[in-house]
Amino acid sequence: MRSVTVWACVCGVRYRAICQTGFIPENKTEVACLRCESFTLIAGIPQNISEEVAEGDWRSVPGGQLQ
Ligand SMILES: [Zn+2]
């Protein structure tokens, strides 16, 4: 099962990820911000992560993963 998660890092950058939640919805993944390297815990296994570059405009994060 897929879900879309949008979150804001503590530094203010907004990210969006399509997540694979599978049969264990409480699965969580820790992702690191590209700018400040703060960790955020999100639900599921993220795929196709994007960052917001302008109001409503999203750009793919290189590699599709924040690690
Ligand atoms: Zn950040």
N, CA, C, O and the ligand as a Tripos MOL2 file, in Angstrom:
@<TRIPOS>MOLECULE
protein
  269   267    68     0     0
PROTEIN
NO_CHARGES

@<TRIPOS>ATOM
      1 N           0.8380   -1.1960    0.0000 N.3       1 MET1
      2 CA          0.0000    0.0000    0.0000 C.3       1 MET1
      3 C           0.8780    1.2520    0.0000 C.2       1 MET1
      4 O           1.9390    1.2860    0.6240 O.2       1 MET1
      5 N           0.4100    2.2820   -0.7160 N.am      2 ARG2
      6 CA          1.1990    3.4930   -0.8260 C.3       2 ARG2
      7 C           0.4920    4.6670   -0.1700 C.2       2 ARG2
      8 O          -0.7340    4.7690   -0.1960 O.2       2 ARG2
      9 N           1.2780    5.5390    0.4090 N.am      3 SER3
     10 CA          0.7220    6.7570    0.9650 C.3       3 SER3
     11 C           1.6930    7.8920    0.6900 C.2       3 SER3
     12 O           2.8810    7.6640    0.4630 O.2       3 SER3
     13 N           1.1840    9.1070    0.7110 N.am      4 VAL4
     14 CA          2.0350   10.2700    0.5050 C.3       4 VAL4
     15 C           2.2190   10.9800    1.8340 C.2       4 VAL4
     16 O           1.2480   11.3110    2.5140 O.2       4 VAL4
     17 N           3.4630   11.2080    2.1940 N.am      5 THR5
     18 CA          3.7820   11.8810    3.4480 C.3       5 THR5
     19 C           4.4650   13.2090    3.1410 C.2       5 THR5
     20 O           5.4210   13.2560    2.3670 O.2       5 THR5
     21 N           3.9810   14.2680    3.7380 N.am      6 VAL6
     22 CA          4.6160   15.5780    3.6030 C.3       6 VAL6
     23 C           5.0310   16.0230    4.9900 C.2       6 VAL6
     24 O           4.2490   15.9550    5.9390 O.2       6 VAL6
     25 N           6.2830   16.4840    5.1000 N.am      7 TRP7
     26 CA          6.7340   16.9580    6.4060 C.3       7 TRP7
     27 C           7.6760   18.1270    6.2270 C.2       7 TRP7
     28 O           8.2460   18.3370    5.1560 O.2       7 TRP7
     29 N           7.8270   18.8820    7.3000 N.am      8 ALA8
     30 CA          8.7600   20.0030    7.3030 C.3       8 ALA8
     31 C           9.8670   19.7070    8.2890 C.2       8 ALA8
     32 O           9.6210   19.3310    9.4350 O.2       8 ALA8
     33 N          11.1090   19.8870    7.8160 N.am      9 CYS9
     34 CA         12.2570   19.7140    8.6980 C.3       9 CYS9
     35 C          12.3210   20.8820    9.6800 C.2       9 CYS9
     36 O          11.6760   21.9100    9.4740 O.2       9 CYS9
     37 N          13.0860   20.7210   10.7240 N.am     10 VAL10
     38 CA         13.2380   21.7950   11.7120 C.3      10 VAL10
     39 C          13.8630   23.0460   11.0890 C.2      10 VAL10
     40 O          13.6840   24.1480   11.6070 O.2      10 VAL10
     41 N          14.6090   22.8810    9.9630 N.am     11 CYS11
     42 CA         15.2320   24.0260    9.3060 C.3      11 CYS11
     43 C          14.2590   24.7140    8.3410 C.2      11 CYS11
     44 O          14.5860   25.7490    7.7610 O.2      11 CYS11
     45 N          13.0710   24.1390    8.1740 N.am     12 GLY12
     46 CA         12.0600   24.7870    7.3630 C.3      12 GLY12
     47 C          11.8670   24.2040    5.9760 C.2      12 GLY12
     48 O          10.8980   24.5430    5.2970 O.2      12 GLY12
     49 N          12.7760   23.3270    5.5360 N.am     13 VAL13
     50 CA         12.6220   22.7020    4.2210 C.3      13 VAL13
     51 C          11.4710   21.7100    4.2770 C.2      13 VAL13
     52 O          11.3440   20.9330    5.2230 O.2      13 VAL13
     53 N          10.6320   21.7520    3.2420 N.am     14 ARG14
     54 CA          9.5150   20.8220    3.1870 C.3      14 ARG14
     55 C           9.8170   19.6840    2.2210 C.2      14 ARG14
     56 O          10.3280   19.9030    1.1230 O.2      14 ARG14
     57 N           9.4950   18.4740    2.6420 N.am     15 TYR15
     58 CA          9.7220   17.2780    1.8390 C.3      15 TYR15
     59 C           8.4180   16.5230    1.6360 C.2      15 TYR15
     60 O           7.4850   16.6060    2.4350 O.2      15 TYR15
     61 N           8.3930   15.7910    0.5470 N.am     16 ARG16
     62 CA          7.2470   14.9370    0.2520 C.3      16 ARG16
     63 C           7.7820   13.5950   -0.2090 C.2      16 ARG16
     64 O           8.7070   13.5330   -1.0190 O.2      16 ARG16
     65 N           7.2110   12.5370    0.2980 N.am     17 ALA17
     66 CA          7.6610   11.2040   -0.0940 C.3      17 ALA17
     67 C           6.4660   10.3080   -0.3510 C.2      17 ALA17
     68 O           5.4690   10.3400    0.3700 O.2      17 ALA17
     69 N           6.5940    9.5040   -1.4040 N.am     18 ILE18
     70 CA          5.6390    8.4210   -1.6050 C.3      18 ILE18
     71 C           6.1840    7.2490   -0.8140 C.2      18 ILE18
     72 O           7.3110    6.8100   -1.0390 O.2      18 ILE18
     73 N           5.3890    6.7470    0.1070 N.am     19 CYS19
     74 CA          5.8620    5.7040    1.0070 C.3      19 CYS19
     75 C           5.1430    4.3880    0.7730 C.2      19 CYS19
     76 O           3.9390    4.3360    0.5220 O.2      19 CYS19
     77 N           5.9300    3.3320    0.8650 N.am     20 GLN20
     78 CA          5.3850    1.9850    0.8200 C.3      20 GLN20
     79 C           5.1050    1.5860    2.2550 C.2      20 GLN20
     80 O           6.0310    1.4550    3.0550 O.2      20 GLN20
     81 N           3.8470    1.3920    2.5880 N.am     21 THR21
     82 CA          3.5210    1.0770    3.9730 C.3      21 THR21
     83 C           3.3350   -0.4160    4.2020 C.2      21 THR21
     84 O           3.4350   -0.8830    5.3370 O.2      21 THR21
     85 N           3.0680   -1.1710    3.1430 N.am     22 GLY22
     86 CA          2.9580   -2.6110    3.2800 C.3      22 GLY22
     87 C           1.8980   -3.0200    4.2770 C.2      22 GLY22
     88 O           0.8880   -2.3380    4.4470 O.2      22 GLY22
     89 N           2.1350   -4.1280    4.9280 N.am     23 PHE23
     90 CA          1.1380   -4.6640    5.8450 C.3      23 PHE23
     91 C           1.4200   -4.2510    7.2830 C.2      23 PHE23
     92 O           0.6540   -4.5660    8.1940 O.2      23 PHE23
     93 N           2.5170   -3.5500    7.4740 N.am     24 ILE24
     94 CA          2.8700   -3.1180    8.8340 C.3      24 ILE24
     95 C           2.9230   -1.5950    8.8450 C.2      24 ILE24
     96 O           4.0010   -1.0120    8.7280 O.2      24 ILE24
     97 N           1.7770   -0.9530    8.9850 N.am     25 PRO25
     98 CA          1.7250    0.5040    8.8640 C.3      25 PRO25
     99 C           2.5690    1.2290    9.9020 C.2      25 PRO25
    100 O           2.9090    2.3970    9.7130 O.2      25 PRO25
    101 N           2.9110    0.5570   10.9920 N.am     26 GLU26
    102 CA          3.7230    1.2330   12.0090 C.3      26 GLU26
    103 C           5.2180    1.2200   11.6720 C.2      26 GLU26
    104 O           6.0340    1.7550   12.4230 O.2      26 GLU26
    105 N           5.5720    0.5980   10.5230 N.am     27 ASN27
    106 CA          6.9560    0.6770   10.0550 C.3      27 ASN27
    107 C           7.3710    2.1310    9.8900 C.2      27 ASN27
    108 O           6.6430    2.9260    9.2950 O.2      27 ASN27
    109 N           8.5330    2.4770   10.4140 N.am     28 LYS28
    110 CA          8.9880    3.8480   10.2980 C.3      28 LYS28
    111 C          10.4100    3.8890    9.7360 C.2      28 LYS28
    112 O          11.1980    2.9630    9.9300 O.2      28 LYS28
    113 N          10.7190    4.9880    9.0330 N.am     29 THR29
    114 CA         12.0470    5.1720    8.4740 C.3      29 THR29
    115 C          12.5740    6.5290    8.9080 C.2      29 THR29
    116 O          11.8570    7.5290    8.8820 O.2      29 THR29
    117 N          13.8340    6.5450    9.3040 N.am     30 GLU30
    118 CA         14.4760    7.7830    9.6760 C.3      30 GLU30
    119 C          15.1260    8.3730    8.4220 C.2      30 GLU30
    120 O          15.9290    7.7030    7.7730 O.2      30 GLU30
    121 N          14.7910    9.6160    8.0760 N.am     31 VAL31
    122 CA         15.3900   10.2530    6.9100 C.3      31 VAL31
    123 C          16.1410   11.4990    7.3590 C.2      31 VAL31
    124 O          15.6990   12.2180    8.2550 O.2      31 VAL31
    125 N          17.2910   11.7450    6.7180 N.am     32 ALA32
    126 CA         18.1240   12.8940    7.0640 C.3      32 ALA32
    127 C          17.9020   14.0140    6.0520 C.2      32 ALA32
    128 O          17.8740   13.7700    4.8450 O.2      32 ALA32
    129 N          17.7460   15.2210    6.5380 N.am     33 CYS33
    130 CA         17.5890   16.4000    5.6870 C.3      33 CYS33
    131 C          18.8880   16.6470    4.9130 C.2      33 CYS33
    132 O          19.9830   16.5110    5.4590 O.2      33 CYS33
    133 N          18.7490   17.0120    3.6300 N.am     34 LEU34
    134 CA         19.9410   17.2860    2.8150 C.3      34 LEU34
    135 C          20.6530   18.5580    3.2480 C.2      34 LEU34
    136 O          21.8620   18.6910    3.0590 O.2      34 LEU34
    137 N          19.9150   19.4880    3.8260 N.am     35 ARG35
    138 CA         20.4960   20.7800    4.1840 C.3      35 ARG35
    139 C          21.1570   20.7460    5.5530 C.2      35 ARG35
    140 O          22.3060   21.1600    5.7090 O.2      35 ARG35
    141 N          20.4190   20.2480    6.5490 N.am     36 CYS36
    142 CA         20.9180   20.3770    7.9290 C.3      36 CYS36
    143 C          21.2010   19.0210    8.5700 C.2      36 CYS36
    144 O          21.7260   18.9590    9.6820 O.2      36 CYS36
    145 N          20.8570   17.9350    7.8770 N.am     37 GLU37
    146 CA         21.1300   16.5820    8.3590 C.3      37 GLU37
    147 C          20.3780   16.2090    9.6270 C.2      37 GLU37
    148 O          20.7480   15.2590   10.3170 O.2      37 GLU37
    149 N          19.3330   16.9470    9.9330 N.am     38 SER38
    150 CA         18.4640   16.5450   11.0390 C.3      38 SER38
    151 C          17.6530   15.3260   10.6130 C.2      38 SER38
    152 O          17.2800   15.1900    9.4480 O.2      38 SER38
    153 N          17.3890   14.4540   11.5610 N.am     39 PHE39
    154 CA         16.6110   13.2650   11.2540 C.3      39 PHE39
    155 C          15.1380   13.4830   11.5570 C.2      39 PHE39
    156 O          14.7700   14.0880   12.5640 O.2      39 PHE39
    157 N          14.3080   12.9710   10.6580 N.am     40 THR40
    158 CA         12.8670   12.9930   10.8700 C.3      40 THR40
    159 C          12.3560   11.5740   10.6910 C.2      40 THR40
    160 O          12.7700   10.8690    9.7710 O.2      40 THR40
    161 N          11.4560   11.1570   11.5720 N.am     41 LEU41
    162 CA         10.8920    9.8180   11.4980 C.3      41 LEU41
    163 C           9.5710    9.8870   10.7480 C.2      41 LEU41
    164 O           8.6510   10.5990   11.1510 O.2      41 LEU41
    165 N           9.4840    9.1320    9.6410 N.am     42 ILE42
    166 CA          8.2330    9.1170    8.8920 C.3      42 ILE42
    167 C           7.7320    7.6860    8.7740 C.2      42 ILE42
    168 O           8.4930    6.7320    8.9310 O.2      42 ILE42
    169 N           6.4540    7.5530    8.4990 N.am     43 ALA43
    170 CA          5.8290    6.2340    8.4040 C.3      43 ALA43
    171 C           6.1340    5.5960    7.0550 C.2      43 ALA43
    172 O           6.1280    6.2720    6.0260 O.2      43 ALA43
    173 N           6.4020    4.2860    7.0630 N.am     44 GLY44
    174 CA          6.6000    3.5480    5.8300 C.3      44 GLY44
    175 C           8.0210    3.6350    5.3140 C.2      44 GLY44
    176 O           8.9120    4.1760    5.9680 O.2      44 GLY44
    177 N           8.2110    3.0820    4.1140 N.am     45 ILE45
    178 CA          9.5180    3.0940    3.4570 C.3      45 ILE45
    179 C           9.4440    4.1040    2.3250 C.2      45 ILE45
    180 O           8.7200    3.8870    1.3530 O.2      45 ILE45
    181 N          10.1930    5.2250    2.4350 N.am     46 PRO46
    182 CA         10.0460    6.2950    1.4470 C.3      46 PRO46
    183 C          10.6210    5.9510    0.0910 C.2      46 PRO46
    184 O          11.6780    5.3300   -0.0150 O.2      46 PRO46
    185 N           9.9050    6.3670   -0.9500 N.am     47 GLN47
    186 CA         10.3550    6.2440   -2.3340 C.3      47 GLN47
    187 C          10.0230    7.5690   -2.9980 C.2      47 GLN47
    188 O           9.0600    8.2290   -2.6090 O.2      47 GLN47
    189 N          10.7980    7.9650   -3.9860 N.am     48 ASN48
    190 CA         10.5080    9.1840   -4.7430 C.3      48 ASN48
    191 C          10.3450   10.3950   -3.8360 C.2      48 ASN48
    192 O           9.2920   11.0320   -3.8180 O.2      48 ASN48
    193 N          11.3840   10.7020   -3.0930 N.am     49 ILE49
    194 CA         11.3350   11.8640   -2.2120 C.3      49 ILE49
    195 C          11.5560   13.1350   -3.0180 C.2      49 ILE49
    196 O          12.4240   13.1850   -3.8890 O.2      49 ILE49
    197 N          10.7610   14.1640   -2.7220 N.am     50 SER50
    198 CA         10.9010   15.4580   -3.3760 C.3      50 SER50
    199 C          11.0190   16.5310   -2.3210 C.2      50 SER50
    200 O          10.5700   16.3560   -1.1880 O.2      50 SER50
    201 N          11.6310   17.6530   -2.7000 N.am     51 GLU51
    202 CA         11.6450   18.8070   -1.8060 C.3      51 GLU51
    203 C          10.9230   19.9440   -2.4910 C.2      51 GLU51
    204 O          10.9070   20.0330   -3.7190 O.2      51 GLU51
    205 N          10.3170   20.8260   -1.6850 N.am     52 GLU52
    206 CA          9.5540   21.9310   -2.2390 C.3      52 GLU52
    207 C          10.5020   23.0600   -2.6050 C.2      52 GLU52
    208 O          11.2770   23.5220   -1.7670 O.2      52 GLU52
    209 N          10.4420   23.5100   -3.8680 N.am     53 VAL53
    210 CA         11.3170   24.5900   -4.3140 C.3      53 VAL53
    211 C          10.5590   25.9050   -4.4110 C.2      53 VAL53
    212 O          11.1660   26.9760   -4.3880 O.2      53 VAL53
    213 N           9.2500   25.8320   -4.5200 N.am     54 ALA54
    214 CA          8.4050   27.0200   -4.5340 C.3      54 ALA54
    215 C           7.0290   26.5690   -4.0850 C.2      54 ALA54
    216 O           6.7870   25.3730   -3.9220 O.2      54 ALA54
    217 N           6.1490   27.4950   -3.8890 N.am     55 GLU55
    218 CA          4.8060   27.1470   -3.4560 C.3      55 GLU55
    219 C           4.1980   26.1150   -4.4130 C.2      55 GLU55
    220 O           3.8560   26.4370   -5.5510 O.2      55 GLU55
    221 N           4.0710   24.8900   -3.9440 N.am     56 GLY56
    222 CA          3.4300   23.8510   -4.7500 C.3      56 GLY56
    223 C           4.3180   23.2180   -5.8090 C.2      56 GLY56
    224 O           3.8670   22.3180   -6.5170 O.2      56 GLY56
    225 N           5.5730   23.6620   -5.9410 N.am     57 ASP57
    226 CA          6.4910   23.0490   -6.9130 C.3      57 ASP57
    227 C           7.4720   22.1320   -6.1960 C.2      57 ASP57
    228 O           8.0880   22.5060   -5.1980 O.2      57 ASP57
    229 N           7.6010   20.9240   -6.7290 N.am     58 TRP58
    230 CA          8.4450   19.9240   -6.0800 C.3      58 TRP58
    231 C           9.5360   19.4650   -7.0250 C.2      58 TRP58
    232 O           9.3160   19.3190   -8.2280 O.2      58 TRP58
    233 N          10.7080   19.2400   -6.4710 N.am     59 ARG59
    234 CA         11.8470   18.7480   -7.2530 C.3      59 ARG59
    235 C          12.3310   17.4560   -6.6210 C.2      59 ARG59
    236 O          12.4520   17.3570   -5.4000 O.2      59 ARG59
    237 N          12.6030   16.4790   -7.4500 N.am     60 SER60
    238 CA         13.0720   15.1970   -6.9350 C.3      60 SER60
    239 C          14.4000   15.3470   -6.2130 C.2      60 SER60
    240 O          15.3010   16.0490   -6.6730 O.2      60 SER60
    241 N          14.5050   14.6840   -5.0880 N.am     61 VAL61
    242 CA         15.7780   14.6480   -4.3770 C.3      61 VAL61
    243 C          16.6810   13.6590   -5.1210 C.2      61 VAL61
    244 O          16.2590   12.5420   -5.4180 O.2      61 VAL61
    245 N          17.9260   14.0640   -5.4260 N.am     62 PRO62
    246 CA         18.8480   13.1620   -6.1670 C.3      62 PRO62
    247 C          18.9210   11.7880   -5.5000 C.2      62 PRO62
    248 O          19.1290   11.6650   -4.2930 O.2      62 PRO62
    249 N          18.7440   10.7690   -6.3270 N.am     63 GLY63
    250 CA         18.7830    9.4170   -5.8060 C.3      63 GLY63
    251 C          17.4590    8.9580   -5.2160 C.2      63 GLY63
    252 O          17.2630    7.7720   -4.9520 O.2      63 GLY63
    253 N          16.5620    9.8990   -5.0120 N.am     64 GLY64
    254 CA         15.2430    9.5370   -4.4990 C.3      64 GLY64
    255 C          15.2300    9.1260   -3.0490 C.2      64 GLY64
    256 O          14.2060    8.6630   -2.5450 O.2      64 GLY64
    257 N          16.3580    9.2890   -2.3610 N.am     65 GLN65
    258 CA         16.4220    8.8710   -0.9580 C.3      65 GLN65
    259 C          17.1860    9.9150   -0.1690 C.2      65 GLN65
    260 O          18.1320   10.5190   -0.6740 O.2      65 GLN65
    261 N          16.7820   10.1210    1.0420 N.am     66 LEU66
    262 CA         17.5350   10.9780    1.9510 C.3      66 LEU66
    263 C          18.3220   10.0680    2.8800 C.2      66 LEU66
    264 O          17.7550    9.4190    3.7610 O.2      66 LEU66
    265 N          19.5770   10.0280    2.6840 N.am     67 GLN67
    266 CA         20.3790    9.1790    3.5850 C.3      67 GLN67
    267 C          21.6830    9.8790    3.9110 C.2      67 GLN67
    268 O          22.5040    9.3400    4.6520 O.2      67 GLN67
    269 ZN         16.6870   20.3960    7.5570 Zn       68 ZN68
@<TRIPOS>BOND
     1     1     2 1
     2     2     3 1
     3     3     4 2
     4     3     5 am
     5     5     6 1
     6     6     7 1
     7     7     8 2
     8     7     9 am
     9     9    10 1
    10    10    11 1
    11    11    12 2
    12    11    13 am
    13    13    14 1
    14    14    15 1
    15    15    16 2
    16    15    17 am
    17    17    18 1
    18    18    19 1
    19    19    20 2
    20    19    21 am
    21    21    22 1
    22    22    23 1
    23    23    24 2
    24    23    25 am
    25    25    26 1
    26    26    27 1
    27    27    28 2
    28    27    29 am
    29    29    30 1
    30    30    31 1
    31    31    32 2
    32    31    33 am
    33    33    34 1
    34    34    35 1
    35    35    36 2
    36    35    37 am
    37    37    38 1
    38    38    39 1
    39    39    40 2
    40    39    41 am
    41    41    42 1
    42    42    43 1
    43    43    44 2
    44    43    45 am
    45    45    46 1
    46    46    47 1
    47    47    48 2
    48    47    49 am
    49    49    50 1
    50    50    51 1
    51    51    52 2
    52    51    53 am
    53    53    54 1
    54    54    55 1
    55    55    56 2
    56    55    57 am
    57    57    58 1
    58    58    59 1
    59    59    60 2
    60    59    61 am
    61    61    62 1
    62    62    63 1
    63    63    64 2
    64    63    65 am
    65    65    66 1
    66    66    67 1
    67    67    68 2
    68    67    69 am
    69    69    70 1
    70    70    71 1
    71    71    72 2
    72    71    73 am
    73    73    74 1
    74    74    75 1
    75    75    76 2
    76    75    77 am
    77    77    78 1
    78    78    79 1
    79    79    80 2
    80    79    81 am
    81    81    82 1
    82    82    83 1
    83    83    84 2
    84    83    85 am
    85    85    86 1
    86    86    87 1
    87    87    88 2
    88    87    89 am
    89    89    90 1
    90    90    91 1
    91    91    92 2
    92    91    93 am
    93    93    94 1
    94    94    95 1
    95    95    96 2
    96    95    97 am
    97    97    98 1
    98    98    99 1
    99    99   100 2
   100    99   101 am
   101   101   102 1
   102   102   103 1
   103   103   104 2
   104   103   105 am
   105   105   106 1
   106   106   107 1
   107   107   108 2
   108   107   109 am
   109   109   110 1
   110   110   111 1
   111   111   112 2
   112   111   113 am
   113   113   114 1
   114   114   115 1
   115   115   116 2
   116   115   117 am
   117   117   118 1
   118   118   119 1
   119   119   120 2
   120   119   121 am
   121   121   122 1
   122   122   123 1
   123   123   124 2
   124   123   125 am
   125   125   126 1
   126   126   127 1
   127   127   128 2
   128   127   129 am
   129   129   130 1
   130   130   131 1
   131   131   132 2
   132   131   133 am
   133   133   134 1
   134   134   135 1
   135   135   136 2
   136   135   137 am
   137   137   138 1
   138   138   139 1
   139   139   140 2
   140   139   141 am
   141   141   142 1
   142   142   143 1
   143   143   144 2
   144   143   145 am
   145   145   146 1
   146   146   147 1
   147   147   148 2
   148   147   149 am
   149   149   150 1
   150   150   151 1
   151   151   152 2
   152   151   153 am
   153   153   154 1
   154   154   155 1
   155   155   156 2
   156   155   157 am
   157   157   158 1
   158   158   159 1
   159   159   160 2
   160   159   161 am
   161   161   162 1
   162   162   163 1
   163   163   164 2
   164   163   165 am
   165   165   166 1
   166   166   167 1
   167   167   168 2
   168   167   169 am
   169   169   170 1
   170   170   171 1
   171   171   172 2
   172   171   173 am
   173   173   174 1
   174   174   175 1
   175   175   176 2
   176   175   177 am
   177   177   178 1
   178   178   179 1
   179   179   180 2
   180   179   181 am
   181   181   182 1
   182   182   183 1
   183   183   184 2
   184   183   185 am
   185   185   186 1
   186   186   187 1
   187   187   188 2
   188   187   189 am
   189   189   190 1
   190   190   191 1
   191   191   192 2
   192   191   193 am
   193   193   194 1
   194   194   195 1
   195   195   196 2
   196   195   197 am
   197   197   198 1
   198   198   199 1
   199   199   200 2
   200   199   201 am
   201   201   202 1
   202   202   203 1
   203   203   204 2
   204   203   205 am
   205   205   206 1
   206   206   207 1
   207   207   208 2
   208   207   209 am
   209   209   210 1
   210   210   211 1
   211   211   212 2
   212   211   213 am
   213   213   214 1
   214   214   215 1
   215   215   216 2
   216   215   217 am
   217   217   218 1
   218   218   219 1
   219   219   220 2
   220   219   221 am
   221   221   222 1
   222   222   223 1
   223   223   224 2
   224   223   225 am
   225   225   226 1
   226   226   227 1
   227   227   228 2
   228   227   229 am
   229   229   230 1
   230   230   231 1
   231   231   232 2
   232   231   233 am
   233   233   234 1
   234   234   235 1
   235   235   236 2
   236   235   237 am
   237   237   238 1
   238   238   239 1
   239   239   240 2
   240   239   241 am
   241   241   242 1
   242   242   243 1
   243   243   244 2
   244   243   245 am
   245   245   246 1
   246   246   247 1
   247   247   248 2
   248   247   249 am
   249   249   250 1
   250   250   251 1
   251   251   252 2
   252   251   253 am
   253   253   254 1
   254   254   255 1
   255   255   256 2
   256   255   257 am
   257   257   258 1
   258   258   259 1
   259   259   260 2
   260   259   261 am
   261   261   262 1
   262   262   263 1
   263   263   264 2
   264   263   265 am
   265   265   266 1
   266   266   267 1
   267   267   268 2
@<TRIPOS>SUBSTRUCTURE
     1 MET1         2 RESIDUE 1 A MET
     2 ARG2         6 RESIDUE 1 A ARG
     3 SER3        10 RESIDUE 1 A SER
     4 VAL4        14 RESIDUE 1 A VAL
     5 THR5        18 RESIDUE 1 A THR
     6 VAL6        22 RESIDUE 1 A VAL
     7 TRP7        26 RESIDUE 1 A TRP
     8 ALA8        30 RESIDUE 1 A ALA
     9 CYS9        34 RESIDUE 1 A CYS
    10 VAL10       38 RESIDUE 1 A VAL
    11 CYS11       42 RESIDUE 1 A CYS
    12 GLY12       46 RESIDUE 1 A GLY
    13 VAL13       50 RESIDUE 1 A VAL
    14 ARG14       54 RESIDUE 1 A ARG
    15 TYR15       58 RESIDUE 1 A TYR
    16 ARG16       62 RESIDUE 1 A ARG
    17 ALA17       66 RESIDUE 1 A ALA
    18 ILE18       70 RESIDUE 1 A ILE
    19 CYS19       74 RESIDUE 1 A CYS
    20 GLN20       78 RESIDUE 1 A GLN
    21 THR21       82 RESIDUE 1 A THR
    22 GLY22       86 RESIDUE 1 A GLY
    23 PHE23       90 RESIDUE 1 A PHE
    24 ILE24       94 RESIDUE 1 A ILE
    25 PRO25       98 RESIDUE 1 A PRO
    26 GLU26      102 RESIDUE 1 A GLU
    27 ASN27      106 RESIDUE 1 A ASN
    28 LYS28      110 RESIDUE 1 A LYS
    29 THR29      114 RESIDUE 1 A THR
    30 GLU30      118 RESIDUE 1 A GLU
    31 VAL31      122 RESIDUE 1 A VAL
    32 ALA32      126 RESIDUE 1 A ALA
    33 CYS33      130 RESIDUE 1 A CYS
    34 LEU34      134 RESIDUE 1 A LEU
    35 ARG35      138 RESIDUE 1 A ARG
    36 CYS36      142 RESIDUE 1 A CYS
    37 GLU37      146 RESIDUE 1 A GLU
    38 SER38      150 RESIDUE 1 A SER
    39 PHE39      154 RESIDUE 1 A PHE
    40 THR40      158 RESIDUE 1 A THR
    41 LEU41      162 RESIDUE 1 A LEU
    42 ILE42      166 RESIDUE 1 A ILE
    43 ALA43      170 RESIDUE 1 A ALA
    44 GLY44      174 RESIDUE 1 A GLY
    45 ILE45      178 RESIDUE 1 A ILE
    46 PRO46      182 RESIDUE 1 A PRO
    47 GLN47      186 RESIDUE 1 A GLN
    48 ASN48      190 RESIDUE 1 A ASN
    49 ILE49      194 RESIDUE 1 A ILE
    50 SER50      198 RESIDUE 1 A SER
    51 GLU51      202 RESIDUE 1 A GLU
    52 GLU52      206 RESIDUE 1 A GLU
    53 VAL53      210 RESIDUE 1 A VAL
    54 ALA54      214 RESIDUE 1 A ALA
    55 GLU55      218 RESIDUE 1 A GLU
    56 GLY56      222 RESIDUE 1 A GLY
    57 ASP57      226 RESIDUE 1 A ASP
    58 TRP58      230 RESIDUE 1 A TRP
    59 ARG59      234 RESIDUE 1 A ARG
    60 SER60      238 RESIDUE 1 A SER
    61 VAL61      242 RESIDUE 1 A VAL
    62 PRO62      246 RESIDUE 1 A PRO
    63 GLY63      250 RESIDUE 1 A GLY
    64 GLY64      254 RESIDUE 1 A GLY
    65 GLN65      258 RESIDUE 1 A GLN
    66 LEU66      262 RESIDUE 1 A LEU
    67 GLN67      266 RESIDUE 1 A GLN
    68 ZN68       269 GROUP 0 **** ****
